[in-house]
Structures are given as structure tokens and as C-alpha cells.
Amino acid sequence: MPLRVRRVSRLTLPLVVASLAAACGPRSLAVIGPVGDPEGAAVELRDQTGLESPLRIVFEWQLNDGGQRVEGRGVARVEPPYKARLDLFLDNGETVVTAALVDGELRLPPGSPDDILPPPDLMWGALGIFRPQGDTRLLGADRLEGEAVRLRYGYSDGREIHYSVVAGVLSSLELLDGGHVVQRVDVGPERAARYPLEATYRNLAEFRELRLVRESLDVVGAFDPDIWDPAE
């Protein structure tokens, strides 16, 4: 589905080329050996990255879509155990997309663009949260160079999702189809607070990149339950 938002500028050819090159992401880390207890590593990561209290996060965002760019500000509201609400706005206040993520279900109002945000697995990762979906199974775990660890999960249709972790914090997620990375999230963590300072989602097949840069993060009280169903 083509992006249905108002464009604010067109990139020049050199910037397009640079953007597509950046979509390849950082180089892959070499595998040092297997992790002895993959299940234990997964449980530990889930505990380390789980939500502890409701948060309100304000961020700037920038979308490059096939050589066109749109940007603005946004708000994320997240609540334990696994609820998130994202609202993206242009600088003039116009809404670009509103979505709620409840566990593994992405909820969008009718007619909303469904090609901007990452799928649920990757979206949780963009928020710094390790949340494999129910239709995945743990395939194994690898020790990587630089003291990193990679957890590999498989879907019933043969696709895989890989979670790379450094010092107990997510650093990247990769969605693979046929052995090739087709979507990726790179996370820039703030280790003291456990939540990302920035996150970049790339759809390599469709040449789309969404970058989020945090402005503020506040611990708040419980949110109105109605916000988790933006279709109403």
C-alpha cells in the first residue's frame, strides 16, 4: 500500500543514494559460539526489558519512503504488561498515524496507513522491549563478538526474527525471509534508563526508513483504557 500522507520535501539524488546505503545497517557481528542455555537467556532478557510502570514518551520522527521525506513529532504511551499507543503528527499538528499495540495485536483506525510502522515484534523492540510473538519458537542463541548475544526465533511459515543484545539491552532486531534480512530495527539505548534514546526501523524490500529520536520520557499514572482501541 502506498504511503498516504502529505509529503513535505523531495530528497536530492545523492541523499537518496546515501539513504539506501544506510538501509543495509551495521555489519553483522561474527559468531563466537553457542549460548549454553538459550531459554535462560530469553527469560533473563524478558525480565530485564519488561515494563515496570506507565510511561509517556515524546519524540521526533523522520520518515524516508522511496526517496521522499516527511517528519514531525510524536507521543508514545506505554503501560505494563504489553500495551502501547503511538500518535505521529506533522509539525502543523496534523495526524499522520494513530495506532495501539496490545500484546501482539496492532490496532489501527479504519483507513489508516498500515505501511509506516513496523510489525508488532519489531515495534516492541523499537521501544526497547523484548517481546517475541506467540507464533514463534526459540531456535537457538549465539555468542557474538563484542560480548553481544543473538537470540534466534522462527515463525511457522519459515521466517525468522533475530534479537541482538549487548549488556542485557536490545541493540538490533532483524526479520529474515528465505535467509535474507528484509526488515530491521536498530536501537540506541540509554542503559541507565533501559529505554531507547533513538530507534530506526528499515524495510529493506520497500526502501522505507522510520527514525525516532526521544525528547522526553516521564513515568506517569495509568492511562484511560479507551486509548488502547483507536478505532472507537
Summary of the structure (lengths in Angstrom):
residues: 232
radius of gyration: 17.4
end to end distance: 23.2
largest distance: 52.3
contacts: 694
relative contact order: 0.20
helix: 16%
strand: 48%
